[in-house]
Amino acid sequence: MVEEHTEENRGHGRDEKKHYRVITAKKDKALGINPLEKWLSLNSLVEVRSERIMRSTGEISEEVRYYISSSIQGAKDFSSAIRGHWEVENKLHWILDVVFREDDCRCRAGYSAENFSMLRQFALNLIKQEPSKKAIRRKQNIAGWDEEFLLEILIGQRKLDA
């Protein structure tokens, strides 16, 4: 079964059109595509065609992405799921890049890039658990200046005065 869905959005100085095409297995039948027998529960193939027009320059860019899934959803449901995934992904990477300057890291040897990435994500999670409403960058700076605040982030409590 093939289902299609199209969405159009305007914002951030551009017009964007996304066309979703989903090929889904029929009920109680396999999709018939299973390269190397690696995806035993493969039920859907998704194609997303994006066209973006920059309003200021008229520049047009096109992109095609493919997804595989064990889910049997419609094209509209897949569009929501894909948007939701990338929204979360973009927010995380924006914070890691802007606050922790992850893209400026020049760790290349062995597993150092993966190790530092894990440490940055761990630090971000600890900072987010601190209950104040301060911005993440502000909390990071305060932790660098104030040892008690750093301890509060690391172990969840301030050092008791002796």
N, C-alpha and C positions, 0 to 999 in steps of 0.2 A: 504494500500500500504506500502511495506517495502523497504527502500533504505539503502544502506551501503556505507561507505567511510572509507579509511584507510590512515593514514599519518605516515611518519617516519621522525624522527629528530635526529640529532647528535649535541651535544654541552654540555658544562659544565661537561665534563668528563663522559657523559652517552649517551646511545642510547635509544631512546624512540619510541614506536610504539603505536598509538592510533587508535582504531577501533570504528567507530560511526555506530550505527544502529538506524534508525528512523522509527517508525510506525506512519503513517499519515492517517487521516480520508480521505475517498474518497470525491470528490467534492460534496457539498450540503448534506453530510451525517455526522452524528455524529460518533465519534470514537467507541461508544458503551461501553465505560468504564467511569463511573462517580461516584466514591464512595461517598456515602452520599449526592449526588446531590450538591457538593460544587464547582465543576469546570464546570460551564455551557458552557464555551467556550473552553473546552479541545479538542484540535485537534491533538496533537502530543505527543508521548512518545519517549524519547531519551535515549539510553544506550551508555555509553562511557567505553570501556575496554582499560586500559592503561597497558603497560608492559615496565618497565624501567630496563635497565641493566647498572650497574656501570662498566665502562671499567677497572678501576684500580683493582677492587676486583672480578668482575664477578658476584656480587650479583644481584639477580633478584627480583624485587618487582612488584606485580600486584595489580590493583585497578579497581573496577567497580563503576561507578556513574550513577545515573538516573536523568533525568530532565523531567518536563512536560511543555507543551507550548500551547498557543492558536494559534501560528503561523503554517502555512502550508508551511514549507521550505524543501529543500532537505538536505541530510546528510552533504554535503559539506558546505552549508550555515550555518547549525547549528554548525559545527566545528569552523567556523570563529567567529560566535557570542559567543560561549562558551570561546574560546581563548581570544577574546577581553574583555569579562567580567572579566576573571581572571587576565588579564594583569593590568587592572585598579585597581582591588581589591588588587592585590599583591603590586603594587606601593604605594597605600595609606597605607596599613598595614605595609609595610617596613618602611616608613617614621615615622608613629606613634610609631613603636617599637624602631627604632634606635635613632631617634631624641628626641622623647618624653618619651621613655622607658616605653611604655604602658604595656608590659608584666611583668615589675617589680612592677607594682601597686598592692598593697595588699588590695584595697578597696573591702569589701565583704558585708557589712551590708546594708540591704534595697536596695535602688536604687543608692547607691553611685558609683558603677562601671559604670552604664549607664550614670550617671550625669557627672562623670569625663571624660568618653569617649567623650561625647558630647562637653564638654569644650575644650578638646584637639583638636578635629576636628574643632571647632570654631576658636581656636587660630591658627591652621595650615592654615585655609582659610584666616585669616587676614594677616598672615606673607607672604603668597603667593601673596597677592594683593600689597604688597610693591614693587615698580617698579625696585629697584636695582637688579643687577645680582648676588648678594651675595647668598651663599648657605643658606638653611633654618636654619641649625644649627648655622651658623655665625650670621644670623639675630637675632636668638633667644638669643645668647650671647650678642650681641650689645644692644638689647632691655633691657637686665638685667643690663647693665652698663651705658647706656645713656638714661636718662629720655626723652629727646627730640625725640630720635629715637623711643622709646616706644610709645609716643604720636602720632608720625607719623603713626605707624602701627595701633594704636587703632582708631584714628579719621581721619587719612588721611592727616594730616598737621602738620608741626612743630609749636611749641609754639612760639608766637611772643615775641621779646624782649620788655620790658617795657621801 
